[in-house]
Amino acid sequence: MRTTLSTWSQALGSVSGALASVIFPSDCRICESLLTTASRLPICHDCLASFRQNPLESCDVCGVPWGVPGESDEEFAICPECREQKFGFERARSYGQYEGALARAILLLKYEHIEPLGRWFADRLLEVVRSDEKRLSGDIVVPVPLHRQRKKERGYNQVELFARPLAKRLGVPYRPVLLMRTRPRPEKHLLDYEERWESVRGAFALKPGGRVDNSRVLLLDDVMTTGATLDACSRALADAGASSVIALTVARAVRPASPAGR
């Protein structure tokens, strides 16, 4: 009975949202054009279609796209950076590239609590997982946490807006309080490569009593830049007993890499 009531409640909420969008049309939050579809998603179809997805040809570990499309021989499957240093995660994958409309959409999610946009991103990440389900599946979903001070200021963790629905779609447990950030991000707005790595080194830990029980963890964040945050979180999870960590992000800041030796 409770499940039926919950289903009806969700259905009515969806219908009321669609009716509101027709009666009180609004503008796309990215390009400001009038939204013409009955959807609670505040971004128009054209802007969604402009999101640049990551190509399949990429480093097998960190997922950075190759500079030369179509070059994916197993001999050159790992980029030079991954050959030089070993990340704490087994592999990382992203839906799209952090630029243009997609970058603006992620900023919307970061500073405004837009649940429909979070669910839309969850669906895109579900497609990423299912594109290589054997290597990208996991036992639990864990979001990269905010420091308690930052979360208090913002009021929510934007990663949870797509991590929770993704866990539900995958049918695996969601563990939002497993990891904690023990040290806040530096006040400096823009950090260079070395500063990014130094700012997160040892900055994450499992909460007291937290357990991963040899689990395969899907670690979620909104953007992968250098991989430093994902690496630090992955090492904390591995130290606690995780069998492996797969990092998934909505977007990646990309400087195309060429396969080693090319």
Secondary structure, DSSP 8 states (H G I E B T S, - for coil): -HHHHHHHHHHHHHHHHHHHHHHS--B-TTT--B--SS-S-SS-HHHHHH--B--S-B-TTT--BBSSTT---GGG-S-HHHHHS--SSSEEEEEEESSHHHHHHHHHHHHS--HHHHHHHHHHHHHHHHHTHHHH--SEEEE----HHHHHHHSS-TTHHHHHHHHHHHT--B-TTSEEE-S---S-SS--HHHHHHHHTT-EEE-TT---TT-EEEEEEEEESSSHHHHHHHHHHHHTT-SEEEEEEEEE----B--TT-
